[in-house]
Amino acid sequence: MKNIIDDGFNSELVSKALFTGKLEIPCIEKPEKFIVPDALVPFTKMSSNPNYSCAVHFYEHDKNFSDVLTCTNEYLSEFKKFSAVISPDCSLYRDMPLCLQIANTYMNRAVGCYLQSQGIYVIPNVRWSDERSYTTVELPEKICLFRRTKE
């Protein structure tokens, strides 16, 4: 098993990404058309789910989907069967150090951006914790609400 820190947070996920903000968080692009899935299926149940019109979600404990963050390619063929994938719901606890909140926001967007680059319809999961994540109290930008800046 590879260690996520050893390879720069799975940097190949963002080799073709556009970034936004001073922290350079990867962008999940606006789709050409919007898809509303029929239902949601948890990541841990997707292999036993015959309804591929669902969207796969990660609203589970982080340990249940940690392999998606480190070995994303191993799940591509399964994800491609579904109508959509919601970007990973990496935990952002109110008492979590800000650096970890930024790292988890980065991983949410990096995986989402990569899946999108592989032809998968991605629904961005926007998540916040305390006021540091959605205001400019500590940082010059709101980490949970990144928008792509004009080029």
ChimeraX attribute file (.defattr): number of C-alpha atoms within 10 A of each C-alpha:
attribute: neighborCount
match mode: 1-to-1
recipient: residues
	/A:1	6
	/A:2	10
	/A:3	10
	/A:4	15
	/A:5	9
	/A:6	8
	/A:7	11
	/A:8	9
	/A:9	17
	/A:10	20
	/A:11	12
	/A:12	12
	/A:13	22
	/A:14	21
	/A:15	11
	/A:16	11
	/A:17	18
	/A:18	15
	/A:19	20
	/A:20	15
	/A:21	16
	/A:22	10
	/A:23	14
	/A:24	12
	/A:25	25
	/A:26	28
	/A:27	23
	/A:28	26
	/A:29	17
	/A:30	10
	/A:31	11
	/A:32	6
	/A:33	6
	/A:34	9
	/A:35	13
	/A:36	11
	/A:37	15
	/A:38	11
	/A:39	12
	/A:40	18
	/A:41	21
	/A:42	16
	/A:43	21
	/A:44	14
	/A:45	10
	/A:46	20
	/A:47	11
	/A:48	8
	/A:49	13
	/A:50	10
	/A:51	15
	/A:52	20
	/A:53	16
	/A:54	21
	/A:55	26
	/A:56	26
	/A:57	21
	/A:58	21
	/A:59	18
	/A:60	15
	/A:61	11
	/A:62	15
	/A:63	8
	/A:64	12
	/A:65	18
	/A:66	14
	/A:67	16
	/A:68	17
	/A:69	19
	/A:70	21
	/A:71	14
	/A:72	15
	/A:73	16
	/A:74	11
	/A:75	12
	/A:76	15
	/A:77	10
	/A:78	12
	/A:79	21
	/A:80	16
	/A:81	16
	/A:82	21
	/A:83	20
	/A:84	24
	/A:85	26
	/A:86	22
	/A:87	26
	/A:88	29
	/A:89	22
	/A:90	25
	/A:91	19
	/A:92	21
	/A:93	13
	/A:94	14
	/A:95	9
	/A:96	12
	/A:97	10
	/A:98	19
	/A:99	9
	/A:100	13
	/A:101	24
	/A:102	17
	/A:103	15
	/A:104	17
	/A:105	27
	/A:106	21
	/A:107	25
	/A:108	25
	/A:109	28
	/A:110	28
	/A:111	24
	/A:112	28
	/A:113	25
	/A:114	24
	/A:115	25
	/A:116	19
	/A:117	17
	/A:118	12
	/A:119	10
	/A:120	20
	/A:121	22
	/A:122	25
	/A:123	23
	/A:124	19
	/A:125	19
	/A:126	16
	/A:127	16
	/A:128	18
	/A:129	16
	/A:130	14
	/A:131	12
	/A:132	18
	/A:133	23
	/A:134	18
	/A:135	15
	/A:136	12
	/A:137	11
	/A:138	12
	/A:139	14
	/A:140	11
	/A:141	17
	/A:142	18
	/A:143	25
	/A:144	21
	/A:145	14
	/A:146	21
	/A:147	16
	/A:148	16
	/A:149	10
	/A:150	5
	/A:151	3
